[in-house]
Amino acid sequence: VAMTKLGQWLCGLALLGSAWAALALEPPGLRLPAPFRQALLPLPLYLLVAFGCYSLATVGYRLATFNDCEEAAAELQEHIRAARTDLRQRGLRF
């Protein structure tokens, strides 16, 4: 069974979160130097900001490269004209 994209993201987040928690809680045999500890504690916030920037960039890129569907627009306009004609025949005024 193939894993969905959401499942992949959640699996990755669980893996990163458990690794972060294991290091941040300082197991008895592990002593991290102060600079590593200072960089480790706000790491989830940094990752959240990085994910937000990535999401914004992705949405912006997809919006900028969104192509027009001229055939679909023409078909929709034709449907609108047909609906207006039908409604006029039934006595509705615009």
C-alpha positions as CSV (number, residue, x, y, z in Angstrom):
1,V,0.0,0.0,0.0
2,A,1.4,3.4,-1.0
3,M,1.8,6.0,1.6
4,T,0.0,9.3,1.0
5,K,1.8,12.6,1.0
6,L,0.3,13.5,4.4
7,G,1.5,10.2,5.8
8,Q,5.0,11.0,4.5
9,W,5.0,14.4,6.1
10,L,3.7,13.1,9.4
11,C,6.3,10.3,9.4
12,G,9.1,12.8,8.8
13,L,7.8,15.2,11.4
14,A,7.5,12.3,14.0
15,L,11.1,11.3,13.2
16,L,12.5,14.8,13.5
17,G,10.4,15.5,16.6
18,S,11.5,12.4,18.4
19,A,15.2,13.1,17.5
20,W,14.8,16.7,18.7
21,A,13.1,15.6,22.0
22,A,15.8,12.9,22.6
23,L,18.5,15.6,22.3
24,A,16.6,18.4,24.1
25,L,15.7,16.3,27.1
26,E,19.4,15.4,27.6
27,P,19.6,11.7,28.3
28,P,21.8,10.8,31.3
29,G,24.9,9.8,29.2
30,L,24.8,12.8,26.8
31,R,26.1,16.3,27.5
32,L,25.8,18.8,24.7
33,P,28.0,21.9,24.6
34,A,26.2,25.1,25.3
35,P,26.2,26.5,21.7
36,F,24.6,23.2,20.4
37,R,22.0,23.4,23.1
38,Q,21.2,27.0,22.4
39,A,20.7,26.2,18.7
40,L,18.8,23.0,19.4
41,L,16.0,24.5,21.6
42,P,14.5,26.9,19.1
43,L,14.9,24.4,16.2
44,P,11.2,23.6,15.9
45,L,10.4,27.3,15.5
46,Y,13.1,27.7,12.8
47,L,11.7,24.7,11.0
48,L,8.1,26.1,11.2
49,V,9.3,29.4,9.8
50,A,11.2,27.6,7.0
51,F,8.1,25.5,6.2
52,G,6.0,28.7,6.0
53,C,8.4,30.3,3.6
54,Y,8.5,27.2,1.5
55,S,4.7,27.1,1.4
56,L,4.4,30.7,0.5
57,A,7.0,30.4,-2.3
58,T,5.3,27.3,-3.7
59,V,1.8,29.0,-3.7
60,G,3.3,32.1,-5.3
61,Y,5.1,30.2,-8.0
62,R,2.0,28.1,-8.8
63,L,-0.1,31.3,-8.9
64,A,2.4,33.0,-11.2
65,T,2.6,30.1,-13.6
66,F,-1.1,29.4,-13.7
67,N,-2.1,29.1,-17.3
68,D,-5.4,30.3,-18.7
69,C,-8.0,27.9,-20.1
70,E,-9.4,29.9,-22.9
71,E,-11.5,27.0,-24.3
72,A,-13.1,26.5,-20.9
73,A,-13.8,30.2,-20.6
74,A,-15.5,30.3,-24.0
75,E,-17.6,27.2,-23.1
76,L,-18.6,28.8,-19.8
77,Q,-19.6,32.0,-21.6
78,E,-21.7,30.0,-24.1
79,H,-23.5,28.2,-21.1
80,I,-24.2,31.6,-19.6
81,R,-25.7,32.9,-22.9
82,A,-27.8,29.8,-23.2
83,A,-29.1,30.1,-19.6
84,R,-30.0,33.8,-20.1
85,T,-31.8,32.9,-23.3
86,D,-33.7,30.2,-21.5
87,L,-34.6,32.5,-18.6
88,R,-35.8,35.2,-21.0
89,Q,-38.1,32.8,-22.7
90,R,-39.5,31.9,-19.2
91,G,-40.3,35.6,-18.5
92,L,-37.3,36.7,-16.4
93,R,-36.0,40.1,-17.1
94,F,-32.3,41.1,-16.5
